[in-house]
């Protein structure tokens, strides 16, 4: 899906959020926001939002003289997510439908999104997600595809959320042990998306096959991916896509058997799905 006017305004607003989040001085904040505003006049409406974000965040990182704009924030997000692990493990282990509970947990973690137009509280989301139905509900189709899959690729999204992805994959391995599982991360720091660093710190390299996509976008942009991740994406039986950025990149993908798991956090994605901001989504294509 390509950008529209609402995406442009959102990306400009993100420059203010970034400056505030990293404690930038007033002069750096002004330079970041004015630069992004100037860049917005040249945004291509043939690009998707994550592609636009890659240019913008690269420029903001350059202005702030930081390789990873959100390094400190990502550490805090991970710590917060880890504090909920005992609760989530108990919910999954005691559930009569472990797959559904683990899937909803993975979606609840998707609220840790520093680029979202609307922000949600993780603790609040976890308290209600187990009793919330998917607004776009292809869960039965997803379960059917899982039961037949011999290879499954989970494409990660945000740091903090990745902790819940770990529990999700653990549950998949328990329920469908015959399949081979892979977890794909971004090629370099972009917004608060998960990279090899955070994934290895969380132990994904011991849990399953861990893959660096090579992309510099907050979403899996196929034409920017390295050969290894393209081959994996094309060959697995089932792709599980986490979050809005991945949905924005892959909603018109050339392949089938993709399950999109996300929390709707902006009107553009809501309109694309025919749902409302705040809805949770399990969509098979």
Buried (B, 14 or more C-beta within 10 A) or exposed (E): BBBEEBBBEBBBBBBBEBBEBBEBEEEBBEBBBEBBEEBBEEBEEEBBBBBBBBBBBEBBBEBBEBEBBBBEBBBEBBEBBEEBEEEBBEBBEEBEEBBBBBBBBBBBBBBBBBBBBBEBEBEEBBEEBBEBEBBBEBBEBBBEBBEEBEBBBBBBBBBBBBBBBBBBBBBBBEBBEEBBBBBBBBBBBBBBBBBBBBBEEBEBEEBBBBBBBBBBBBBBBBEBBBEEBBEBBEEBBBBBBBBBBBBBBBBEBEEEBBBBBBBBBBBBBBBBBEBEBBBBBBBBB
